[in-house]
Amino acid sequence: MQTTPRSNRLAIAFFGRRNVGKSSLVNALTGQEVSLVSPAPGSTADPVSKSMELLPIGPITVIDTAGLDDEGELGTEKIRRAKDILARSDLAVLVCDVNDPDKSLEADWLKNMAEQGDRILVAENKIDKAPGFQPEWLPLPLPKVRVSASTGEGLDLFKEALVTLAAQSPTEPSLIAGLFPRGSIFMLVAPQDIQAPKGRLILPQVQVIRDILDYGGLVSVAAFNDLEAQIQSLSRRPDLVIVDAQVFGRVVKILPEDWPITAFSIIMARAKGDLKVLTEGARHIDQLRENSRVLIAEACTHHALANDIAREQLPKRLREKTGPGLRIDIMAGNDFPANLADYDLVISCGGCMITRGHYMSRMKKALAAGTPMTNFGLVLAYFSGQLERAVAVFK
């Protein structure tokens, strides 16, 4: 379970005021000293993540956040980061001190969480110090558990409530299953160039192969240089050809026109986000002008090599179409800019390193700002003149 990618783990995030015992509860749940515990308020600054297995859920990521009542300029930044974690978490745990009579802050946060559609569990902590009867304060009918992180009282009930709530979380769509019957043939073109990690395939290729095998498909994999030999080796036309988006244009020149084709990153776009919206975003390239502004966003960080898709290939293609003055910003990692309305288009990676919830939160922010969003594979299919062919199989 430790080798499961974080993108395939349910993200469970803990929120609450300072010193209500968030970090202690995270440590009690994981059975490890994941977060620093201190009587001094504000000891948690940056969000702290821990990958673990919670049976019967399976692999999860537990995230501890800073206090929602933190103060000052630094405190404001901590709260902003906590809100960012909330937007991309699958399940939110709001921790409060059962003995605190003022829960107005918690009530406001619960209303905001519910408006975002989050699955929420309320944990009233420090019951070992509770004087007795506590009045009801929840503004909404939400699941609530009383627990003591220090003594362990109620911890089993807390875990059971997490499991129940996690079972209600929507699962990501399968990459392949449901599109084709068992026994279908898939031809994969996975070039091993300077961008490929030494000794292994990139994550989207691994995930697609695993999904095909899990659902009884037959897989043929070859590098681009061996494409023609791969085609000749097949006894019949494949049900789908899946290629690395960077060679999409070259592959379509060799494939017969009636062979269905798509890209790994387009398959990821369907699983992580709304493919219809992302496809429409690719068509918006027609409206870009030399004074337009584009954001290219990668969800992970890596050392960029020659011919990097985000830093070289996409900017080159875009400027060839619109003119050299096109403004392009490139960002990488978990953070997503707040000024999305300043952009005319957002081009995202496939999102293989983040959860569907995280990817969808980015899409929602872009749509709320009125900015179209698409992804790498769809853009490269567009520039190859094959956008409609690349998404036809998903219709």
N, C-alpha and C positions, 0 to 999 in steps of 0.2 A: 504493500500500500504506500510505502514511502516514495516509490518511483512514479506514482500517479501524477500527471501534470496538474498544476494548480488550476488550470482552466477546466479540468474535469472534476474538481472538488466543490462541494457545496460550501459557500462562504457564509459563515455565521459570525456576525459582528455584535460586540457588546458596547452599549452606550449608557450614559448616566452622568450624574454630577460627580464632582471630585469627592473622593473618600467615602463613596457608598459601597465600595468593595468590588468594583468591576474586575480589577486585576486579581483579587483573591478568588473570585468566582471562576475566572478563566483558569487560574492555576489549579483549583479544585477539580474542574471539569477535565483538564488534560492530565492531571496527576504529575505535573512538572512545574518548575519555576519559570514559566514563560514570561511573565510580566513582573517588573519591579514593584514590590509592595512596600509602602512607606506611610507613616502617619502624616507626613508632610503633604499638604494638598498640591495637586498638579504634578505628581511624580511621573505620570505617563505623558510624554510629549508626542512623538511620532507614533502612528498606529503600529502595533506589534502583532505579527502574524505567526501562527504555528500550524503546521500541517500534521494531521493525526487521523486516526480511524475511530469512528464512533459507531459501534454496532447497535442496531442492524443497518444504520444509514450507509456506512462505508467510509471512504476517504472524504475528509472535510478540511476546511481551513478556518481556524478560529482567529478572530481579529479583535484586539483590545484597543480602545480609543481613548483620547483625552477627555477630561471633564467638560460637560456641556455648559457649566457655569464658570469656566475659566475666565480670567480677567486680563485687561491690558492688551497691548498690541500683539504680544506673543500669544496670549489667550485667544484672541480673535482668530489668529491663524490656525491654532489647534482646533477650534470649533469648525472652521472651514474645512479642514482635513477630515474631521469626523463626519461632516455632512457629505463629503465626497465618498467616504467609505459606505455610508448609508445608501447612496444612490446606486452603488454597484454590489451590494450584498444581497444574498438570497434570503436570509433570515436575520431579523434584528431582535436582539435581547436588550430590553430597557431595564437596567438595574436601578433600584432606589433603596433608600434606607427606610425600612418599615416604621422606624421610630420618628421620622421627620414629619411633623404635622403639615408642613407646606410642600405640596406636590404640584404646585401650579406649573412649574417648568416642565415637569414630566408629562402633565396633562396636555400641554401645548405641543410637545414633541410627539406624543402619541397621535394626536390629530393629524400632524404633518406626515407622520409615517403612514398612517392609514390612507391619506389622500394620494400618496405615491404608490399605493397598492402593496406595501411591504407586508410580509408575514411576520407577526410580532408576538413575542413572548415577554410578559412582564415578570421580573424576578424581584420580589420584596426580600431584601437581604437583612441580615443581623437579627433574625428572629430569636436568637439566644439572649438578646438584650431587650426584647419587646416586653412592655409592661402588661400586656393582656389584649383586650379587645381593641381593634383598630377600625375606624370608620372606612366605608368604601369610598374610593376617590376616582376610580377609573372613569374617564369620559366616554368610553366605548366598551362594548362587550368583547373583551379580549381575554385570552388564556393567561392565567396568573398563577405563579407558584411562590410559596414562601420558603425561604432557605437560609441556612447559616453557612457561609463559606468557611468560617473559622472552625466550626464543630462538625460540619458535614451533615447536620440535620436537614432533611428535605432534599439532599443532593440527588438521591435516586429518583424522586418525583420530578425534579428539575430535568434530569436526563430523559426521563420518559416523555415529558412534555416537549422537549426538543425533538425527539424522534417522531412524535405524532405530528408536529408542525412541519418537520422536514418531509414527511411523507406526502404532504399537501403541495410541496413545491413542484412546479412544472419541470419536467425533464427536457433536456435539449433534444431537438429532432435528430433522428439518426441521419448520418451523412448519406447513406445509400438506401437502407432498408425502406420498403414501401414504394420505391420508384420502379423496381424491377423484381421479377420472380426469382426464386432460388434457381441456381444453375446458369444465371446470366453471365456473359463474358465481358470483362472489363480490361481494356488495354491502357496501361499507364505509361506516360512518357515523363521520366524523372531525370533530367540532365544533372550530371555530377560535375559541375564546373567549380570555379574558384569560390563561389558563394556557398557551396554545399559543405556542411561540416565533415571533417575527415572521419572516415570509417563508419558513417551512419547516414540515414536519410533524414530530411527535415521533418518536423513534427506533423504537418498536414499530410505528407505522404504516408507516414506511419499510421496515422489515425484512419485514413481512407482505406488503406490495405487491411487493417484490422477489422474495420466495419464490414468490408466486402466478405472477408473470410467468415466473420461471425454469422452472416446471413446467407451463407451457402453460395457465394459467387465464385467465379473462376478468374484469377488475376494473371495478367501478363505484364511484366515490367521491363522497360528497357530505357537506355539513355537515348538522347536525340540522334546521335550519330549512328545508332543501330535501328532507327525507326523503320527503314524500308525492309530490313531483314525481319523485324518483328511483324510487320504487316504480312509478309509472305508466309510466316510460320503459322498464322491462324487458319483454321479449317473453315471458318465462316466469319461473316461480318460481326464485329463486337457490338454489344448492346450500348456501350458508351466508351468513348476515348476520353481519358482525363490527363491533362498535361500541366506542366508548370507554366504559369502565365507568361513568363519571360520568353518562352519559345512558341507561344500560341500562334503568332503570325507565320512562323516558319513551318509549323506542323500542318496548318490548314492548306498550305500550298502543296503538300504531299498527299494528304488524305483524300480518298474519294469524296465527292461532294455530299453523298447521301449518308455518310458515317456521322452519327451524332457525336458532338465533342463539347467539352466544358473544361474548366480549369480547377485545380485544387482550391484556390482561394475563392472561387465562386461557390463551390460546394460548402466551404467554411462560412461564406456569407449567408447562405440559406440556413445553416444550422445556428449561427450566432445572432443573426439579425433578421430584418424583413427584406427578402430578396427583391420583391416588387419595388419597394421604395429605393433600394440601392441601385437597381437597374435604371430607374427613372433618373436617378442622380447622374449616372454615366451619360445619359442623353443630354444632360444639361451642359456638357462640354461644348455643345454647339453654340451656346449663348455666351461663352467666355470671350472677353476681349483683352487687348493688351494692357488695359488699365484695371483688369480684374485682379482679385486676390484669392489665392488657393491655399488651403491648409492640407499638408500631407502628414498623416498621423500614424505612427507605429505604436503598437501596444507593448512592445518589449524594447529593450536596449541591446545593441550589439555593436561590435566593431565593424564599421563600414569598410568594405573592400572595393576594389575597382569595379565599375559598372553596377554599383548598388542601385536597386530598383527605385528606392525612395529618393535618393540624393542625386542620381544621374539619369536613369532611364525615363522616369515619369516627367521630371522637369524638362528634359530635352524634347520629349514628344509634345508636351503642352505648349512650350514656347515656339516650337516649329509650326503649330497651328495658329496661335494667337499673336505671336510677335515676341521679341526678346525682352520687352518691358513687363511681361506678366510677373506679378509679385507672388512669390511662393515661400511659405513658411513651413519648416519641417520640425516636427516634435516627436519625441520617443519616450515611452514609459507610461506610467499609470495616469499622470496628470493630463487634464484636458482643459484647454483655455476657456475662460468665461466669455470672451468677446467674440463668440461665433457669428454674431450678426455682422461683423466686419468682413466676413469672408463670403465669396460667391460660390464656393464649392469646398466640401471636405472630402478628401480621399483617404480612406482608412485601409489598413492592412486587413488580412483575413481574420484576425483575432484568435489565432490558435492558442495564444498564451493567456487569454482572459476568458472569464465565464460569459455565458450568454447574457446574464443579468448586467454585467459590466458593459458589454458591447451595446446592449439595448439602451443603457443609460446614456451612452454617447449619442446614439441615434435620436433619442428623445430630446436631448439638449440642442442638437443641430436643428431638428424640426421645429422646436419651440422658438428658435432664433430665426426661422424662415430660411435656413441655409440647406441646400440639397447636400446629400451625402452619398458616396459610392465607395467602391473598394478597388484595390490594385488590379485584381483579375478582370473585373468588369471594364475598367479603363483600358487595359491592354487589349481586351477583346474588341472594344469600341474602335481603337486605333487600327486594328486588323480588319475592320469592316465586317466583323463576325459576331457582333453583340447579340443579335437576335438568335443566331444559331447556337451561341454559347449558353443561352438560358432556356432554349426551347424544351429541353428534356424535363425541366421543372414545371412546365405548364400542364 
